[in-house]
Amino acid sequence: MGRFGLLERLPVPLSRLVSLLLLPLVLSSCAVVDPHRILARQIDRLTVSNTLDAQNRQAAFDQVWHTINDSYVDPDFNGVDWAAVGQRYRAQVLNAPDDASFWAELDHMTGELNDAHTRVENPARYAQIKNDKSAGLGLGVDELGGHLVFHGVSGMSQAALLGVRTGQELTGIDGEDALAWWQQQRSQVRGGSTTWSRDAYVLRALNSLPAGKVRTLDITRPDGTRFSVALTDEEAAAPPWLISHTLNGNLVYVRFSGFDRQLKPQLMHVLDQAGSSKAAGIVIDLRSNGGGDGLMALDLLARFVKGEVKGGQVITRDHQPVRLFGFSLLDTNPVLQGDAHPLTAPLAILLDRHSASAAELVAGVAQSIGRAKVFGETSCGCLLGFFDYDPLPGGGALAFSEVDMRMPNGERIEGRGVIPDVPINVTRTALEEGADPTLQAALSWLKTQASAPAAVVP
């Protein structure tokens, strides 16, 4: 589910909470008023040291190990002997030859849980997350039939400017055979929720470069001609985005970068327009949507149901609701508070292997209650959640899974993925031709559908 913006559920702004409640928080038992350290993490951001000396290396290691040991959602640690993991990694983390290696080894330790949501971010990456920045080459690549094929290239990137396009084949990386490079990276990356989720770490390695380094790519076009590009790492603003269209006259299509609260007003406006125009069908395209705010995902689902509808089951370490200062922020059995005038148009949801977290929550719940038909590929299988980043001594941050989720029908998506009703695999031919069989299948289905019932009850 990604990160839950739980503080937004409080009835007063965070700034007022901090000023009014900081003193009682310090003087009282934090375990009572803030058992999940939701507010305490905000305070830690102001006080944590950014210096990574030997003392802070030890403190960061201990904080990561003990936080997971005491608060990870699964007390059995996904079948991993967490104590043995700590003993095995302690020396190699603390004796890492440089700061970059320290953070990488610490992240690899959390990767032993095989959980994509539990991870350690180094200081540079954590700063980018806080400031909505990105640093990378803007390349999307999938391995298809033994070939690495570009499946999405950022339109504003150097690569796009230099002619890199979806459907072209990546054949060389810095003088090495591209497929051999990819497989070598895959053998070294940290653990993930599913086998295919680990390719996201390989893709990050492809896109991430040290400052000043040049990455040379050899590329083959669909017509067989070849060319090379030399790319340098650049940091740029990465604001959330949303696009929407009305297709074939009365079918509404919407796609957005992730479940970011900044996008919620725009997304809800698109849905309002779909309702007022009596759209004949709605497509929510969640392909390559990495998730984000789980509460926003529940708010989106509520627009498509009437009355109170079970949203599944939220599982915490102590099997209790999440509370802060007596306020309930997240119930163990969340209920979708349906709209008085819900959207009843047939709903198609598009997924691919890169759809993760909150995107899987929307697709899984909508599929489970019979409110949507899902098209595309099986999703990432990365459906756990955390409340916020936990700042670490030395400037990095820890994210660890504090919430698990089961669908209204009892199914668990983590480690499995949302399995589409209409499976459509991405093919090299489709990418080369610029075709989109997943969208076309969804549009064809919507044309055959009548409106869904006004009341949806699982």
Number of C-alpha atoms within 10 A of each C-alpha: 30 28 26 21 19 20 17 13 13 14 9 10 11 14 9 10 14 15 9 11 13 15 10 11 18 10 8 11 11 17 10 13 17 17 15 18 17 19 23 17 17 16 14 15 15 9 11 15 16 14 12 18 13 12 12 18 23 15 15 24 21 14 17 23 18 14 13 21 17 11 16 20 23 19 14 11 16 14 9 12 12 20 11 10 15 19 10 12 16 18 10 14 23 21 14 16 10 9 16 12 16 20 24 18 21 26 21 20 24 27 20 19 22 22 25 31 25 25 27 27 22 22 19 12 16 19 16 16 14 9 12 13 15 18 17 19 24 21 22 19 22 21 16 14 9 8 15 22 25 23 19 18 18 16 13 10 17 20 20 17 11 13 14 26 23 23 23 23 27 24 21 19 19 13 12 14 13 20 17 13 17 19 12 12 18 20 11 12 17 23 24 26 23 19 13 15 23 21 22 20 19 22 17 15 15 20 18 19 18 10 10 9 11 14 18 16 20 19 25 18 17 15 8 9 8 14 12 17 15 13 19 18 19 17 12 13 11 14 13 14 13 14 12 16 14 15 13 9 9 16 20 26 21 18 19 19 20 23 25 19 17 11 17 16 10 15 18 14 11 18 22 15 12 21 18 9 11 16 20 21 28 27 26 20 24 26 21 22 22 20 27 24 23 27 22 20 26 19 17 19 22 22 20 25 26 21 17 16 20 17 27 24 20 21 20 21 15 11 12 12 16 22 18 20 14 10 13 13 17 17 16 17 16 16 16 21 18 21 16 12 14 20 27 24 25 24 25 25 27 27 29 25 23 24 28 33 32 30 33 30 28 27 29 29 24 24 23 19 19 13 23 24 21 27 26 24 24 22 33 32 28 31 33 32 28 24 24 24 22 22 27 27 22 22 20 23 24 24 23 27 26 22 24 20 23 21 21 20 16 11 16 20 24 24 20 16 23 31 21 21 15 15 16 18 16 19 16 23 11 14 20 19 11 12 13 12 17 22 19 12 17 22 20 10 15 21 14 10 13 12 15 17 15 16 17 18 14 12
